[in-house]
Structures are given as structure tokens and as C-alpha cells.
Amino acid sequence: MTQANSKIILASASPRRVELLSSAGIEFEVAPGDVDESLMPGETPEDHVVRLGRAKAENVAQKGGAGRFYIGADTVVVCEGEIMGKPKDSADAERMLNKLSGISHEVITGFAVYDKERGGVIADTVRTRVYFKHLREEEIRAYIATGCPFDKAGAYAIQGGAAHMVQRIEGSYSNVVGLPLCEVVETLRRMGAIE
């Protein structure tokens, strides 16, 4: 994959997003955005994640970054109508994992690529259905004790200690990790950031 002379900035501190984008052979720099991630009244999950993905990309670009293309993303888990972000504490993580146990849910990531030079943005969402096995209380407690759930939407990481909890997925695996890589790479290509 060849890259244009324009620098790409990932507006995220997520090591998972960094790893995914690196795996595509794209050169980029990391500059986390500072955005309030609160849900707005009446906001759908799709509207929420697209708004935050776009806000993160534009926030970093406006801070005077030296790049041209800025990638922002946000991921939520939606289970039985509840939008699950990162758990507040152990009790919240336990509640989330108990709710996810034995049923399916959706992982929705909104991403945006902002072109600072042209002032344009392309934003979209990707949905993946995830099916959890029935979780035993001791599994949930042991997983929470690892500390892994606390910076993850829905209190789990499919690529880490929760892999054994997932029976199957329908859709993009990288989306569940936190960045729908195929769609982001194609958007970068459409915008002329890579060839």
C-alpha cells in the first residue's frame, strides 16, 4: 500500500486501534482527542458513535496538528436497547457482563476521516452481531479481577481475556476490537490519503 505525502493522524489513545491500523501497513501518528463522550438526549447509538468519531478527528485537527487526514472512532455495545460504554466500576462491569451472558448484542463503531486541507469529512458506522455463551458467576468475577473490562465498551475485549466468552460473530471482527479496518482503509483510499 502506498501512501500520499500527507500525514495521517489517529485521534485515539486506544492501543487496540493503533495495533489494527498498524497491521494495515499505514504510517500514522497518534494524537488523542479530548471530547465529552456523554450520550445526548434522544441520540441513537449510530448517531452517538458517528458524532464522537467526527468530534475526535476534528478536535485533534483543530489543536494545530501537523497532519492532513485525521481518523476518529468511537465504539459502543448495544444490548436489548441499552447503550453500553465503558463500565464505571466493578459492579457496573459485572452488571454488563451478566446482561450480555447467553444472548447476542451489537457492537457499533462510528468512524470519521477528516481532511484538514479540504475541510471535508467522510463518516460511517459498522455493526457486528456478537453471541455470548452463558457466563458463570465465577467466570465474570475472575475476568473483572484482571482489570481488563474497565476501558472497554460493554466491559469486554474480544481479542483478550474475553475471547472464550464469544461463541460467534456476524460481521467485522476488527469492528468488535474497536476499528472497522476494511472500511477505514477504503475511506482513506477514497479520500486520497493512500493508494
Secondary structure as the mmCIF struct_conf table of DSSP 4:
data_model
#
loop_
_struct_conf.conf_type_id
_struct_conf.id
_struct_conf.beg_label_comp_id
_struct_conf.beg_label_asym_id
_struct_conf.beg_label_seq_id
_struct_conf.end_label_comp_id
_struct_conf.end_label_asym_id
_struct_conf.end_label_seq_id
STRN STRN1 GLN A 3 GLN A 3
BEND BEND1 ASN A 5 SER A 6
STRN STRN2 ILE A 8 LEU A 10
HELX_RH_AL_P HELX_RH_AL_P1 PRO A 15 SER A 23
TURN_TY1_P TURN_TY1_P1 ALA A 24 GLY A 25
STRN STRN3 GLU A 29 VAL A 30
HELX_LH_PP_P HELX_LH_PP_P1 SER A 38 MET A 40
TURN_TY1_P TURN_TY1_P2 PRO A 41 GLY A 42
HELX_RH_AL_P HELX_RH_AL_P2 PRO A 45 GLN A 62
TURN_TY1_P TURN_TY1_P3 LYS A 63 GLY A 64
BEND BEND2 ALA A 66 ALA A 66
BEND BEND3 ARG A 68 ARG A 68
STRN STRN4 PHE A 69 CYS A 79
TURN_TY1_P TURN_TY1_P4 GLU A 80 GLY A 81
STRN STRN5 GLU A 82 MET A 84
BEND BEND4 LYS A 86 LYS A 86
BEND BEND5 LYS A 88 ASP A 89
HELX_RH_AL_P HELX_RH_AL_P3 SER A 90 LEU A 100
TURN_TY1_P TURN_TY1_P5 SER A 101 GLY A 102
BEND BEND6 ILE A 103 ILE A 103
STRN STRN6 SER A 104 ASP A 115
TURN_TY1_P TURN_TY1_P6 LYS A 116 GLY A 119
STRN STRN7 GLY A 120 PHE A 132
HELX_LH_PP_P HELX_LH_PP_P2 LYS A 133 ARG A 136
HELX_RH_AL_P HELX_RH_AL_P4 GLU A 137 ALA A 145
TURN_TY1_P TURN_TY1_P7 THR A 146 GLY A 147
HELX_RH_3T_P HELX_RH_3T_P1 CYS A 148 ASP A 151
BEND BEND7 LYS A 152 LYS A 152
HELX_RH_3T_P HELX_RH_3T_P2 ALA A 153 ALA A 155
TURN_TY1_P TURN_TY1_P8 ILE A 158 ALA A 162
HELX_RH_3T_P HELX_RH_3T_P3 ALA A 163 MET A 165
STRN STRN8 VAL A 166 GLU A 170
BEND BEND8 GLY A 171 GLY A 171
HELX_RH_AL_P HELX_RH_AL_P5 TYR A 173 VAL A 177
TURN_TY1_P TURN_TY1_P9 GLY A 178 GLY A 178
HELX_RH_AL_P HELX_RH_AL_P6 LEU A 181 ARG A 190
TURN_TY1_P TURN_TY1_P10 MET A 191 GLY A 192
BEND BEND9 ALA A 193 ALA A 193
STRN STRN9 ILE A 194 ILE A 194
#
